[in-house]
Amino acid sequence: MKKPFLSALGASLYIVIIVGVINAVTSALHGGGESILIPMVMLSLFVLSAAVMGFLFLYEPLLLLTENKKSEALAFFAKTVGIFACFVVLFALSLFLI
């Protein structure tokens, strides 16, 4: 149970860090003109995020699959997604509490 929790926590912390950086950068550049760099950075961030999330969610289950441990791989993946869903619910609830 510890590894799926750490994977889900890592995904959640990654999101918090990225949002914090985006918030800091947009605050610093508030009032700057639109640029072609903005869509380039956003698309690059999307691709980077997909790669990081893919690693956090799929690396361990794929290792288990290569060891012919299908049920353990599915359980690990399901636990990681389930725990991450709990973080998403906490983030959503914090919208109403803050």
BAFI-3210 file (N, C-alpha, C; in Angstrom, 3 decimals, decimal comma, padded with zeros to 6 digits):
// residues 98
n [1|2|3|4|5|6|7|8|9|10|11|12|13|14|15|16|17|18|19|20|21|22|23|24|25|26|27|28|29|30|31|32|33|34|35|36|37|38|39|40|41|42|43|44|45|46|47|48|49|50|51|52|53|54|55|56|57|58|59|60|61|62|63|64|65|66|67|68|69|70|71|72|73|74|75|76|77|78|79|80|81|82|83|84|85|86|87|88|89|90|91|92|93|94|95|96|97|98]
n.u [000,830|002,099|003,736|001,860|000,552|002,667|003,234|000,829|000,824|003,156|002,321|000,308|001,789|003,459|001,598|000,796|003,224|003,714|001,463|001,949|004,349|003,454|001,578|003,263|004,900|003,024|002,057|004,330|004,679|002,417|000,579|002,336|002,803|000,950|002,371|003,957|005,293|003,854|001,709|003,471|004,945|002,868|001,914|004,240|004,484|002,198|002,888|005,173|003,985|002,270|004,183|005,465|003,310|002,584|004,852|004,733|002,307|002,416|004,923|005,719|003,518|003,973|006,482|005,778|004,074|005,893|007,120|005,304|003,186|000,325|-002,105|-001,153|-000,064|-002,323|-003,722|-001,938|-001,936|-004,666|-004,914|-003,163|-004,448|-006,887|-006,103|-005,016|-007,365|-008,620|-006,969|-007,643|-010,321|-009,929|-008,587|-010,670|-012,642|-011,306|-011,657|-014,126|-013,764|-011,837]
n.v [-001,198|001,151|001,997|002,565|004,726|006,554|007,011|008,208|010,415|011,651|012,398|014,223|016,172|017,014|018,301|020,386|021,791|022,543|024,166|026,159|027,262|028,177|030,062|031,872|032,750|033,876|035,910|037,487|038,266|039,614|041,806|041,839|041,552|039,450|036,449|034,267|032,391|031,632|029,714|027,738|027,073|026,148|023,899|022,364|021,965|020,432|018,072|017,300|016,905|014,758|012,785|012,618|011,898|009,513|007,977|007,971|006,644|004,276|002,940|001,114|-000,814|-001,807|-002,987|-005,052|-006,462|-007,407|-009,285|-011,259|-010,897|-010,287|-009,803|-008,491|-006,249|-004,993|-004,499|-002,751|-000,569|000,134|000,836|003,037|004,852|005,076|006,198|008,572|009,680|010,256|012,352|014,207|014,657|015,843|018,186|019,357|019,690|021,528|023,831|024,750|025,228|027,110]
n.w [000,000|000,500|-001,689|-003,859|-002,646|-002,383|-005,086|-005,963|-004,253|-005,140|-007,724|-007,055|-005,639|-007,696|-009,354|-007,627|-007,390|-010,084|-010,588|-008,713|-009,714|-012,233|-011,366|-010,020|-012,133|-013,919|-012,314|-012,078|-014,695|-015,273|-017,156|-019,188|-022,754|-025,066|-026,335|-028,703|-027,353|-025,115|-025,828|-026,725|-024,448|-022,796|-024,233|-024,222|-021,477|-021,055|-022,452|-021,008|-018,508|-019,096|-019,570|-017,049|-015,381|-016,616|-016,022|-013,163|-012,719|-014,224|-014,284|-012,145|-012,244|-014,854|-014,552|-012,814|-014,497|-016,413|-014,920|-014,881|-013,081|-013,116|-011,671|-009,398|-010,606|-011,706|-009,337|-008,043|-009,834|-009,734|-007,022|-006,925|-008,689|-007,344|-004,863|-005,808|-006,810|-004,415|-003,523|-005,502|-004,859|-002,352|-003,172|-004,650|-002,653|-001,094|-002,536|-001,742|000,911|001,255]
ca.u [000,000|002,944|004,189|000,800|000,330|003,760|003,057|-000,279|001,294|004,089|001,528|-000,356|002,805|003,873|000,562|000,880|004,431|003,520|000,504|002,643|005,282|002,658|001,008|004,340|005,340|001,984|002,014|005,496|004,543|001,096|000,714|003,169|002,038|000,805|003,524|003,883|005,924|002,871|001,175|004,560|005,248|001,732|001,919|005,395|004,137|001,245|003,632|005,999|003,086|001,831|005,308|005,673|002,181|002,719|005,866|004,258|001,186|002,571|006,231|005,685|002,664|004,613|007,514|005,099|003,592|007,019|007,430|004,117|002,369|-000,755|-003,059|-000,482|000,075|-003,634|-004,028|-001,080|-002,451|-005,971|-004,683|-002,573|-005,498|-007,852|-005,531|-004,953|-008,742|-008,856|-006,310|-008,449|-011,488|-009,460|-008,365|-011,980|-013,267|-010,623|-012,236|-015,289|-013,355|-010,881]
ca.v [000,000|002,325|002,477|003,281|006,004|007,451|007,392|009,165|011,620|012,296|013,036|015,383|017,188|017,540|019,248|021,557|022,536|023,144|025,266|027,224|027,907|028,917|031,208|032,830|033,323|034,755|037,104|038,306|038,769|040,226|043,069|041,632|041,285|038,066|035,999|032,919|031,491|031,136|028,404|026,757|026,627|025,372|022,591|021,631|021,564|019,328|016,862|016,928|016,377|013,424|011,869|012,431|011,131|008,156|007,292|007,772|005,712|003,042|002,294|-000,067|-001,869|-002,443|-003,886|-006,245|-007,232|-008,109|-010,408|-012,121|-010,683|-009,471|-009,364|-007,497|-005,032|-004,352|-003,999|-001,584|000,523|000,535|001,528|004,343|005,707|005,317|007,140|009,864|010,192|010,857|013,658|015,086|015,034|016,806|019,449|019,910|020,138|022,726|024,970|025,219|025,544|028,245]
ca.w [000,000|000,620|-002,992|-004,589|-001,983|-002,744|-006,488|-006,018|-003,585|-006,070|-008,776|-006,459|-005,366|-008,997|-009,772|-006,754|-007,750|-011,402|-010,442|-008,001|-010,639|-013,215|-010,668|-009,771|-013,403|-014,457|-011,466|-012,411|-016,057|-015,451|-017,861|-020,369|-023,967|-025,501|-027,086|-029,258|-026,384|-024,140|-026,235|-026,817|-023,088|-022,290|-024,890|-023,701|-020,116|-021,177|-022,837|-019,854|-017,480|-019,517|-019,361|-015,606|-014,851|-017,140|-015,217|-011,794|-012,664|-014,996|-014,198|-011,267|-012,795|-016,011|-014,027|-012,307|-015,652|-017,032|-014,024|-014,941|-011,886|-013,665|-010,651|-008,564|-011,418|-011,753|-007,994|-007,800|-010,650|-009,201|-005,752|-007,225|-009,238|-006,275|-003,903|-006,499|-006,844|-003,098|-003,541|-006,356|-004,056|-001,354|-003,871|-005,004|-001,412|-000,605|-003,236|-000,981|002,282|001,271]
c.u [000,868|003,345|003,071|000,510|001,413|003,663|001,955|000,116|002,270|003,365|000,853|000,633|003,318|002,876|000,642|002,094|004,254|002,558|001,151|003,607|004,517|002,079|002,071|004,778|004,288|001,836|003,157|005,345|003,206|001,262|001,629|002,301|001,935|002,000|003,269|004,474|004,916|002,255|002,257|004,890|004,110|001,678|003,087|005,125|003,147|001,953|004,495|005,138|002,590|002,944|005,521|004,549|002,217|003,730|005,330|003,156|001,496|003,886|006,177|004,739|003,278|005,744|006,883|004,568|004,719|007,472|006,268|003,283|001,211|-001,699|-002,440|-000,338|-001,245|-004,021|-003,216|-001,608|-003,773|-005,817|-004,118|-003,631|-006,525|-007,356|-005,429|-006,343|-009,108|-008,194|-007,108|-009,687|-011,080|-009,199|-009,704|-012,699|-012,611|-011,102|-013,384|-014,909|-012,454|-011,531]
c.v [001,252|002,878|003,131|004,644|007,004|007,899|008,430|010,483|012,382|013,020|014,294|016,509|017,813|018,591|020,525|022,418|023,250|024,331|026,441|027,994|028,738|030,181|032,287|033,517|034,271|036,017|038,052|038,946|039,446|041,600|042,965|041,303|039,799|037,699|034,605|031,908|030,902|029,815|027,336|026,191|025,755|023,981|021,742|021,133|020,406|018,017|016,378|016,309|014,983|012,397|011,573|011,581|009,684|007,358|006,980|006,723|004,352|002,298|001,002|-001,159|-002,569|-003,368|-005,183|-007,110|-008,003|-009,297|-011,398|-012,069|-009,765|-008,946|-008,313|-006,171|-004,277|-003,761|-002,741|-000,369|001,046|001,294|002,926|005,304|006,047|006,330|008,522|010,490|010,830|012,226|014,656|015,562|016,052|018,171|020,129|020,435|021,409|023,981|025,588|025,673|026,768|029,457]
c.w [000,000|-000,748|-003,801|-003,973|-002,363|-004,198|-006,629|-005,357|-004,473|-007,186|-008,244|-006,176|-006,654|-009,473|-008,943|-007,128|-009,088|-011,311|-009,709|-008,899|-011,673|-012,576|-010,430|-011,061|-013,957|-013,614|-011,815|-013,784|-016,309|-016,083|-019,068|-021,563|-024,261|-026,377|-027,627|-028,279|-025,401|-024,592|-026,348|-025,441|-022,555|-022,925|-024,396|-022,285|-020,125|-021,509|-021,687|-018,759|-017,835|-019,292|-017,882|-015,016|-015,357|-016,343|-013,824|-011,692|-013,274|-014,786|-013,376|-011,788|-014,015|-015,584|-013,518|-013,452|-016,323|-016,187|-013,957|-013,658|-012,258|-012,586|-009,729|-009,315|-011,479|-010,404|-007,684|-008,556|-010,087|-007,885|-005,998|-007,743|-008,160|-005,260|-004,530|-006,585|-005,504|-002,990|-004,373|-005,595|-002,990|-001,983|-004,172|-003,750|-000,880|-001,323|-002,432|000,425|002,363|000,628]
res [m|k|k|p|f|l|s|a|l|g|a|s|l|y|i|v|i|i|v|g|v|i|n|a|v|t|s|a|l|h|g|g|g|e|s|i|l|i|p|m|v|m|l|s|l|f|v|l|s|a|a|v|m|g|f|l|f|l|y|e|p|l|l|l|l|t|e|n|k|k|s|e|a|l|a|f|f|a|k|t|v|g|i|f|a|c|f|v|v|l|f|a|l|s|l|f|l|i]
***
